[in-house]
Amino acid sequence: MPVGLSRWTMAYFATALGAFLAAQALMAAGVTYPSEAMISGHTLVGVHLITIGWLTLLMVGALLQFVPVITGTGEIGERAGLPSLIAVGCGLSGMIAGFLALDGTLPAAWLAALPLGGGLVLAGLSLVGVIIARALAAARPLALAGRFVAVSLCFLLLTIGLGLCFALAFAWPEAVPWAGRLTNDLTLHVASGLIGWFTLTAIGVSYRLLSMFMLAPEDDSGLGVKVLRLAAAGLALLWLDMFLGDMPIVGPMWKGGLFLLIVAAVLYLVDMARIYRARRRPILELNSKTAAAALVALGVCVVGFATGKVTGRLPSMIGPLAYLLLFGWLSGLALGQLYKIVPFLTWLEQYGPSLGKTAVPRVQDLVQEARAAPWFVLYFAAVAAGTVSGFLGQVELWRAAIFLHLVASLFIVRELWRVRRLRYVAPAGSAGAAAHPPAPVQPVQSAYPGKRSP
């Protein structure tokens, strides 16, 4: 395996995609929200399949590969990657059993699996989180993307820790009364996860990857630093709100935190527009087009949250907006970037040792965008239709839309599988393969600072 490739990243990606498909299947089948209540046990199964099984494992797998890229350090997580993946997978399974016990699907004794599973998830993510944090600390002063990742890791541990308090309060309320005092409101848990962990990580990685793939300057305007500071300050105000309890300052503090988060999101979208305008790659590849669609979804979420807060209708809008944030912004961005990352890593794995020695295909020769593009169009169109159905209160139409983006997701995964199997690469010695001259070493050097392929 060429120098610079993470041994476990593809395993994390495969596990995450499986959880993503399973969560969508449950939603389409009417087992979870929107057919069930938002805080029912079955809905919590689906939510945690998406948040832990899909997005968290995907992001951790990506960070094991790309933290060396954004820091210029060597490989990380070679020994801890697999134990962490196993711990999170087993812990998530335990949490699912506990959630099913909440609804009476499993006997009440299974409630104990909820905190035990949460503890395993916390242990697994702490293990790999410490490794990532050490790599970031060794590379100080950090570039912008690295700073986003460093802050998001803090909120990952806070989110999982607060979730574990919920689990303890559900399973053993009398044995751990202190846990109940920390869990009066789910909002902080949700905000820390969706914004502090997922969105800050996505923003940091997007600054690095979109700039790299579109050949655009990374942070000429300095807006990225303001985005990070405003988002961190907004989340800090939300956490202070919880610890201050019923003090008079609490209301204004919560509103101030939300305001700072909205401003941070607006500045990020403005900066992303700058990157698209400043790109030196004239024709956008599919991953950049899908990223633009995901950014539009984020923009709609920002407008929706701001409008709901001003009009007082936010409680009735929170379900569709959270759905759009999870599936339009975060999952849409993730699927699109996977369509570039998987070919890129496959190319490095298969052809890295042959660079400069023989003719090799380009990264783009490993994919056929014309085959994949319709499925991404269907995915984003279905998410948009689902969001509109949610606002209209049409649950059956919403489920139909979810089924459509499940179908789109299956075909996108099929395309990724074909990439891994090199189905689109011309056989060695054919006219298609002979058309490509020996590839230079520079692409690997730019992607992995300080590294040379053999």
C-alpha positions in Angstrom: 0.0 0.0 0.0 1.5 3.4 -1.0 2.7 5.7 1.7 0.1 8.1 3.0 -3.0 5.8 2.7 -5.0 5.1 5.8 -5.5 1.4 6.3 -9.0 1.7 7.9 -10.6 4.6 6.0 -12.4 2.4 3.5 -13.7 0.2 6.3 -15.2 3.2 8.0 -16.7 4.4 4.8 -18.3 1.0 4.0 -19.8 0.7 7.6 -21.1 4.3 7.4 -22.8 3.7 4.1 -24.5 0.6 5.4 -25.9 2.6 8.4 -27.0 5.4 6.1 -28.9 3.0 3.8 -30.5 1.2 6.9 -31.6 4.5 8.4 -33.3 5.6 5.2 -35.0 2.2 4.8 -36.5 2.5 8.3 -37.8 6.0 7.6 -39.3 5.0 4.2 -40.9 1.9 5.9 -42.7 4.2 8.4 -40.8 2.7 11.4 -39.3 6.0 12.5 -40.0 9.7 12.1 -41.8 11.2 10.2 -44.4 8.4 10.8 -43.5 8.0 14.4 -43.0 10.7 17.1 -39.7 12.5 17.0 -38.6 11.3 20.4 -39.9 7.7 20.2 -37.5 4.8 20.7 -37.8 3.7 17.1 -37.0 7.3 15.9 -34.0 7.4 18.1 -32.8 4.2 16.5 -33.0 5.9 13.1 -31.5 9.2 14.3 -28.4 7.5 15.8 -27.9 5.3 12.8 -27.6 8.5 10.9 -25.6 10.6 13.4 -23.3 7.9 14.8 -23.4 5.1 12.3 -23.3 7.3 9.1 -22.0 10.8 9.7 -19.7 10.2 12.7 -18.0 7.1 11.3 -17.7 8.7 7.8 -16.1 11.8 9.3 -13.7 9.8 11.5 -12.7 7.7 8.6 -12.1 10.7 6.5 -10.1 12.5 9.2 -7.8 9.4 9.6 -7.0 10.0 5.9 -7.0 13.7 5.7 -5.6 15.0 9.0 -2.1 14.1 7.6 -3.1 16.2 4.5 -4.1 19.3 6.4 -1.3 19.1 9.0 1.5 17.7 6.8 2.2 14.9 9.4 2.6 11.2 8.8 -0.1 8.5 8.9 -2.3 8.2 12.0 -4.6 5.6 13.6 -3.0 2.5 12.0 -3.3 0.5 15.2 -6.3 2.3 16.8 -8.5 2.6 13.8 -9.9 -0.9 13.9 -10.5 -1.2 17.7 -12.2 2.2 17.5 -14.5 1.1 14.7 -15.4 -2.2 16.5 -16.1 -0.3 19.7 -18.4 2.2 18.0 -20.2 -0.5 16.1 -20.8 -2.6 19.1 -21.7 0.4 21.2 -24.2 1.6 18.6 -25.8 -1.9 18.5 -26.2 -1.7 22.3 -27.7 1.7 22.1 -30.2 0.5 19.5 -31.3 -2.3 21.8 -31.7 0.2 24.6 -33.9 2.5 22.4 -36.1 -0.5 21.4 -36.5 -1.2 25.1 -37.8 2.3 25.6 -40.7 1.6 23.3 -41.4 -1.8 24.8 -40.2 -3.6 21.6 -37.6 -5.4 23.9 -37.9 -6.2 27.6 -37.2 -3.4 30.0 -34.0 -5.2 31.2 -32.5 -4.2 27.8 -32.5 -0.5 28.9 -29.1 -1.2 30.5 -27.7 -1.7 27.0 -28.3 2.0 26.4 -25.6 3.5 28.7 -23.3 0.5 28.2 -23.5 1.0 24.5 -23.0 4.7 24.9 -20.0 4.1 27.0 -18.5 1.9 24.2 -19.2 4.6 21.7 -17.5 7.2 23.9 -14.5 4.9 24.4 -14.1 4.2 20.7 -14.4 7.8 19.6 -12.2 9.0 22.5 -9.5 6.6 21.4 -9.4 7.8 17.8 -10.1 11.4 18.8 -7.0 11.5 21.0 -4.9 10.3 18.1 -6.3 12.9 15.8 -5.9 15.6 18.5 -2.2 14.6 19.0 -1.6 14.9 15.3 -3.2 18.4 15.2 -1.2 19.5 18.3 2.0 18.4 16.7 1.3 20.5 13.6 0.7 23.8 15.4 0.2 26.5 14.2 -2.7 24.9 12.4 -4.1 25.9 9.0 -7.8 26.9 8.9 -9.1 23.4 8.2 -7.1 22.0 11.1 -8.5 24.6 13.5 -12.1 23.7 12.5 -11.3 20.0 13.1 -9.7 20.7 16.5 -12.8 22.7 17.7 -15.2 20.1 16.3 -13.5 17.3 18.2 -14.2 19.1 21.4 -17.9 19.2 20.6 -17.8 15.6 19.5 -16.8 14.5 23.0 -19.2 17.0 24.6 -22.1 15.6 22.5 -21.3 12.0 23.2 -20.8 12.7 26.9 -24.1 14.5 27.2 -25.8 11.7 25.3 -24.3 9.2 27.8 -25.9 11.3 30.6 -29.3 10.9 28.8 -28.7 7.1 28.6 -27.9 6.9 32.3 -31.0 9.0 33.2 -33.1 6.6 31.1 -31.6 3.4 32.4 -30.8 4.1 36.1 -32.6 7.3 37.1 -32.5 6.6 40.8 -28.8 5.4 40.9 -27.5 8.5 39.0 -29.8 11.4 39.9 -27.2 13.9 38.8 -27.5 12.7 35.2 -31.2 13.8 35.0 -30.2 17.4 36.0 -28.0 17.7 32.9 -30.7 16.4 30.5 -33.6 18.7 30.9 -33.5 19.7 27.2 -32.4 17.8 24.2 -31.7 21.0 22.3 -28.1 21.3 23.5 -27.3 17.7 22.7 -28.7 18.2 19.1 -27.0 21.5 18.6 -23.6 20.3 19.8 -23.8 17.3 17.5 -25.3 18.9 14.3 -23.5 22.2 14.5 -20.5 21.7 16.8 -19.3 18.3 15.5 -20.9 17.6 12.1 -21.1 21.1 10.6 -17.8 22.5 11.9 -16.0 19.3 10.6 -17.8 19.6 7.2 -16.9 23.3 7.0 -13.2 22.7 7.8 -12.9 19.8 5.4 -14.8 21.6 2.7 -12.4 24.6 2.9 -9.5 22.2 2.2 -11.1 19.7 -0.3 -13.1 22.1 -2.4 -10.2 24.5 -2.8 -7.9 21.5 -3.7 -10.3 19.9 -6.2 -11.4 23.2 -7.8 -7.9 24.7 -7.8 -9.0 27.7 -5.8 -7.3 29.8 -3.1 -8.2 28.5 0.3 -8.7 31.6 2.6 -7.7 34.8 0.9 -10.5 36.8 2.5 -10.0 35.7 6.1 -13.7 35.0 6.5 -13.0 31.4 7.5 -11.4 32.5 10.8 -14.5 34.7 11.5 -16.8 31.8 10.8 -14.9 29.6 13.3 -14.8 32.2 16.0 -18.5 33.1 15.7 -19.7 29.5 15.6 -17.6 28.5 18.6 -18.8 31.6 20.5 -22.4 30.8 19.6 -22.1 27.2 20.8 -20.4 28.4 24.0 -23.3 30.6 24.8 -25.7 27.7 24.4 -23.7 25.6 26.8 -23.5 28.5 29.3 -27.2 28.8 29.1 -27.6 25.2 30.4 -25.2 25.6 33.3 -26.7 29.0 34.4 -30.1 27.4 34.9 -33.0 29.9 35.6 -30.9 33.1 35.9 -32.4 36.1 34.1 -29.5 36.2 31.6 -30.4 32.8 30.2 -33.0 33.9 27.6 -30.9 36.6 25.9 -27.8 34.3 26.0 -29.7 31.6 24.1 -30.9 34.1 21.5 -27.5 35.6 21.2 -25.9 32.1 20.6 -28.4 31.4 17.9 -27.8 34.8 16.3 -24.0 34.2 16.2 -24.5 30.7 14.6 -26.7 32.2 11.9 -24.2 34.9 11.2 -21.4 32.3 11.0 -23.4 30.2 8.5 -24.1 33.2 6.3 -20.4 34.2 6.3 -19.4 30.6 5.4 -21.8 30.6 2.5 -20.4 33.9 1.3 -16.9 32.5 1.5 -17.9 29.4 -0.4 -19.3 31.5 -3.2 -15.9 33.3 -3.3 -14.1 30.0 -3.7 -16.4 28.9 -6.6 -15.9 32.3 -8.3 -12.1 32.2 -7.8 -11.6 28.6 -9.0 -9.1 27.9 -11.8 -10.8 24.7 -12.9 -13.3 26.0 -15.5 -15.5 22.9 -15.7 -16.8 21.7 -12.4 -16.6 18.0 -11.6 -19.6 16.2 -10.2 -18.4 16.4 -6.5 -18.2 20.2 -6.8 -21.6 20.4 -8.3 -23.1 18.3 -5.5 -21.3 20.4 -3.0 -23.0 23.5 -4.4 -26.4 21.7 -4.0 -25.5 20.9 -0.4 -24.6 24.5 0.2 -28.0 25.6 -1.1 -29.6 23.2 1.3 -27.6 24.8 4.1 -28.7 28.2 3.0 -32.4 27.2 3.0 -31.9 25.8 6.6 -30.4 29.1 7.7 -33.3 31.1 6.3 -35.7 28.6 7.7 -34.3 28.7 11.2 -34.1 32.5 11.2 -37.6 32.9 9.9 -39.0 30.4 12.4 -37.3 32.1 15.2 -38.6 35.6 14.2 -42.2 34.4 13.6 -42.3 32.1 16.6 -43.1 29.0 14.4 -39.7 27.3 14.9 -41.1 24.4 17.0 -43.4 23.4 14.1 -40.6 23.7 11.5 -37.9 21.9 13.4 -38.6 18.5 12.0 -38.4 19.4 8.3 -35.4 21.7 8.9 -33.5 19.1 10.8 -34.3 16.6 8.0 -32.9 19.0 5.4 -29.9 19.7 7.5 -29.1 16.0 7.9 -29.9 14.8 4.4 -29.6 17.9 2.2 -26.5 19.6 3.7 -24.5 17.0 5.6 -25.4 13.8 3.8 -25.5 15.5 0.4 -22.1 17.0 0.9 -20.7 13.7 2.2 -22.1 11.6 -0.7 -20.7 14.1 -3.3 -17.3 14.2 -1.7 -17.2 10.4 -1.4 -17.6 10.3 -5.1 -14.3 12.1 -5.4 -12.5 10.8 -2.4 -13.1 7.1 -3.1 -11.7 7.3 -6.7 -8.8 9.4 -5.5 -7.8 6.9 -2.8 -8.4 4.0 -5.1 -6.1 5.6 -7.7 -3.4 6.2 -5.1 -3.7 2.6 -3.9 -3.7 1.0 -7.3 -1.4 3.3 -9.3 0.7 5.2 -6.8 3.6 2.8 -7.0 3.6 3.0 -10.8 3.8 6.8 -11.1 6.5 7.9 -13.5 7.3 4.3 -14.5 4.4 3.4 -16.8 1.2 4.8 -18.3 -1.5 5.1 -15.7 -5.1 6.3 -15.9 -6.2 9.6 -14.4 -8.4 9.8 -11.3 -11.3 10.8 -13.5 -10.9 7.7 -15.6 -12.0 5.6 -12.6 -15.5 7.1 -12.7 -18.2 7.8 -15.3 -20.0 11.0 -14.1 -22.7 10.6 -16.8 -23.8 7.4 -15.0 -23.7 8.8 -11.5 -25.1 12.3 -12.1 -28.8 11.3 -12.6 -28.7 9.6 -9.2 -27.3 12.7 -7.4 -30.0 14.8 -9.2 -32.7 12.3 -7.9 -31.2 12.4 -4.4 -31.3 16.2 -4.0 -34.7 16.5 -5.8 -36.1 13.8 -3.4 -34.7 15.6 -0.3 -36.2 18.9 -1.6 -39.6 17.2 -2.1 -39.4 15.6 1.3 -38.7 18.9 3.0 -41.7 20.5 1.2 -43.9 17.6 2.2 -42.7 17.9 5.8 -43.6 21.6 5.9 -47.0 20.8 4.4 -47.6 18.0 6.9 -47.9 15.3 4.2 -46.3 12.3 5.9 -47.0 9.8 3.2 -45.6 12.0 0.5 -42.6 12.6 2.8 -42.1 8.8 3.0 -42.3 8.5 -0.7 -39.6 11.1 -1.1 -37.4 9.3 1.4 -37.9 6.1 -0.6 -36.7 7.9 -3.7 -33.5 9.2 -2.1 -32.9 5.7 -0.7 -33.0 4.4 -4.3 -30.7 7.2 -5.4 -28.3 6.4 -2.5 -28.3 2.7 -3.4 -27.2 3.5 -7.0 -24.6 6.0 -5.8 -23.2 3.3 -3.5 -23.2 1.0 -6.6 -21.2 3.5 -8.5 -18.7 3.7 -5.6 -18.4 -0.1 -5.6 -17.7 -0.1 -9.4 -15.0 2.5 -8.8 -13.4 0.2 -6.2 -13.6 -2.7 -8.6 -12.0 -0.5 -11.4 -14.9 -1.3 -13.7 -14.5 1.9 -15.7 -10.7 1.6 -16.2 -9.5 0.6 -19.7 -7.5 -2.7 -19.5 -3.7 -2.4 -19.6 -2.5 -2.5 -23.2 -5.8 -1.4 -24.7 -6.2 1.7 -26.9 -7.8 3.6 -24.0 -4.9 2.8 -21.6 -2.3 3.7 -24.2 -3.8 7.1 -24.7 -2.6 8.2 -21.3 1.1 9.2 -20.9 3.0 8.4 -17.6 1.5 10.5 -14.9 3.7 13.0 -13.0 4.4 12.6 -9.3 3.1 16.1 -8.4 -0.5 15.2 -7.6 0.5 13.0 -4.8 3.0 15.6 -3.5 0.3 18.3 -3.4 -2.2 16.1 -1.7 0.2 14.8 0.9 2.7 17.5 1.9 6.1 16.2 2.6 5.3 12.7 1.2 6.7 11.0 -1.9 5.2 8.0 -3.4 7.5 5.1 -4.1 
